[in-house]
Amino acid sequence: MTIAPFDVELRSAGLRVTATRLAVLEAVSRHPHADVEHVVAAVRAAIGTASVQAVYDILAALAAAGLVRRIEPAGHPARYERRVGDNHHHIVCRRCGALEDVDCTIGHAPCITPTTDHGFTIDEAEVTFWGLCPHCRARSMP
């Protein structure tokens, strides 16, 4: 994926460019599917200081602007990624919580069709596949 300079992306989305916003974008770019705890650690390592609340606020603003995507697998903390706009899905390990991208099976949004739309115009489908990752599967074998 080609990444535009983060300052240009922020300005294009109508957001001010700050060191913390730049560090959050860098952290999510380098660590796809990171939870807030990991983003905070990466931001602090990069710029020395950042409050947890500031990172939450920035992630919310970036998600609202379409610069990051918030993923909320049931029973797990929210995760963030930079892969936006392509309506891909995720697979989550039931045991360790590992999360990976899964491309749409037909290649365009919403990539699945419900039996009824109840009058809605559907533009996205969010699917989460669940199972055991290779590492957890190997650990459970005798």
Backbone torsions as a table, in degrees:
resi	resn	phi	psi	omega
1	MET	NA	132.2	176.0
2	THR	-84.5	129.8	-178.2
3	ILE	-109.1	121.4	175.3
4	ALA	-68.3	156.3	175.5
5	PRO	-54.1	134.8	-174.0
6	PHE	-60.7	-34.6	-179.5
7	ASP	-64.8	-37.2	177.8
8	VAL	-65.9	-43.1	178.5
9	GLU	-60.9	-44.5	179.9
10	LEU	-62.0	-48.2	-179.8
11	ARG	-62.5	-41.1	179.4
12	SER	-62.8	-28.8	178.8
13	ALA	-88.3	1.9	179.7
14	GLY	79.2	20.6	180.0
15	LEU	-106.8	144.4	175.8
16	ARG	-67.7	148.2	176.6
17	VAL	-90.0	119.1	175.8
18	THR	-130.2	159.8	179.2
19	ALA	-60.4	-38.6	-178.5
20	THR	-69.5	-42.1	177.2
21	ARG	-61.9	-42.5	177.9
22	LEU	-62.2	-41.9	-179.6
23	ALA	-67.3	-36.5	177.3
24	VAL	-65.6	-46.2	177.9
25	LEU	-60.1	-42.2	178.3
26	GLU	-62.4	-44.3	-179.0
27	ALA	-62.2	-45.8	-178.9
28	VAL	-69.6	-33.3	176.8
29	SER	-66.3	-41.7	-177.8
30	ARG	-78.7	-25.1	-175.8
31	HIS	-129.7	76.0	179.7
32	PRO	-58.8	142.6	178.4
33	HIS	71.3	24.1	178.4
34	ALA	-74.6	144.1	172.6
35	ASP	-87.8	173.5	-175.2
36	VAL	-60.3	-39.6	180.0
37	GLU	-56.6	-44.0	179.9
38	HIS	-72.1	-35.4	177.0
39	VAL	-64.8	-44.5	178.9
40	VAL	-58.8	-46.0	179.8
41	ALA	-60.8	-42.9	179.9
42	ALA	-66.6	-40.6	179.2
43	VAL	-64.5	-44.9	179.3
44	ARG	-63.5	-37.2	177.7
45	ALA	-65.9	-33.1	-177.1
46	ALA	-80.7	-42.7	-173.6
47	ILE	-120.5	-0.7	173.9
48	GLY	94.9	-34.5	-177.6
49	THR	-154.8	145.6	173.4
50	ALA	-174.9	135.5	178.5
51	SER	-80.9	153.9	177.3
52	VAL	-60.4	-41.6	-179.7
53	GLN	-62.7	-39.4	178.1
54	ALA	-61.6	-41.9	179.6
55	VAL	-66.2	-42.9	175.4
56	TYR	-57.3	-46.6	-179.0
57	ASP	-62.6	-42.2	-179.9
58	ILE	-66.5	-44.2	178.3
59	LEU	-60.5	-39.5	178.0
60	ALA	-64.0	-43.3	179.1
61	ALA	-65.8	-41.2	179.3
62	LEU	-66.1	-38.7	177.6
63	ALA	-66.6	-43.1	178.7
64	ALA	-62.7	-32.5	179.9
65	ALA	-83.8	-5.3	179.7
66	GLY	80.2	16.4	180.0
67	LEU	-90.3	-21.9	172.6
68	VAL	-136.4	161.9	177.2
69	ARG	-117.8	133.8	176.3
70	ARG	-94.7	128.6	179.8
71	ILE	-115.7	132.1	-178.1
72	GLU	-127.3	77.1	177.4
73	PRO	-66.8	135.7	-177.7
74	ALA	-52.6	132.3	177.0
75	GLY	78.9	5.0	-178.4
76	HIS	-128.7	156.6	177.1
77	PRO	-66.4	155.7	176.3
78	ALA	-59.9	145.5	177.3
79	ARG	-123.7	161.4	-178.1
80	TYR	-131.7	145.2	178.2
81	GLU	-145.3	160.4	179.0
82	ARG	-92.1	-13.2	-179.6
83	ARG	-75.3	103.2	-176.4
84	VAL	-126.7	156.9	170.5
85	GLY	82.4	0.7	-178.5
86	ASP	-113.3	4.8	175.6
87	ASN	54.9	39.6	174.4
88	HIS	-80.0	170.6	-177.3
89	HIS	-120.3	-173.3	-177.0
90	HIS	-138.2	154.1	172.3
91	ILE	-122.0	133.5	-174.1
92	VAL	-123.6	136.2	175.5
93	CYS	-77.8	126.3	179.9
94	ARG	-64.2	-27.1	-174.7
95	ARG	-90.2	-55.7	-173.1
96	CYS	-102.6	-11.5	179.0
97	GLY	85.2	5.1	176.8
98	ALA	-53.3	141.7	-175.6
99	LEU	-133.3	132.7	179.6
100	GLU	-132.6	156.0	176.1
101	ASP	-77.2	147.3	173.2
102	VAL	-132.9	121.1	179.9
103	ASP	-69.0	155.0	177.1
104	CYS	-61.3	145.9	-176.8
105	THR	-75.1	-25.1	178.0
106	ILE	-112.7	-0.4	168.9
107	GLY	86.4	-3.0	176.7
108	HIS	-144.9	153.3	-177.5
109	ALA	-68.6	143.5	-1.0
110	PRO	-85.7	3.8	172.2
111	CYS	64.6	-3.0	164.4
112	ILE	-143.6	153.9	-177.7
113	THR	-120.4	122.3	178.5
114	PRO	-72.1	161.0	179.9
115	THR	-67.0	-26.7	173.1
116	THR	-146.2	148.5	179.3
117	ASP	-105.4	-2.8	178.3
118	HIS	52.0	29.8	178.8
119	GLY	85.7	-2.2	178.7
120	PHE	-76.4	150.4	166.2
121	THR	-94.4	111.8	-174.3
122	ILE	-91.7	127.3	-179.4
123	ASP	-121.6	-4.4	-178.3
124	GLU	-157.3	147.8	172.6
125	ALA	-124.6	136.6	178.6
126	GLU	-116.7	111.8	-177.3
127	VAL	-119.3	135.1	174.2
128	THR	-121.2	121.3	175.4
129	PHE	-92.2	143.8	-179.0
130	TRP	-123.9	146.1	177.5
131	GLY	179.2	-159.5	175.8
132	LEU	-111.6	133.3	177.8
133	CYS	-71.2	163.6	-179.9
134	PRO	-55.9	-39.3	-178.9
135	HIS	-63.8	-47.9	-179.6
136	CYS	-68.3	-35.9	177.3
137	ARG	-63.2	-41.9	180.0
138	ALA	-66.5	-36.7	179.8
139	ARG	-69.5	-25.2	-177.3
140	SER	-89.0	-6.4	178.1
141	MET	-81.3	138.6	179.7
142	PRO	-71.2	NA	NA
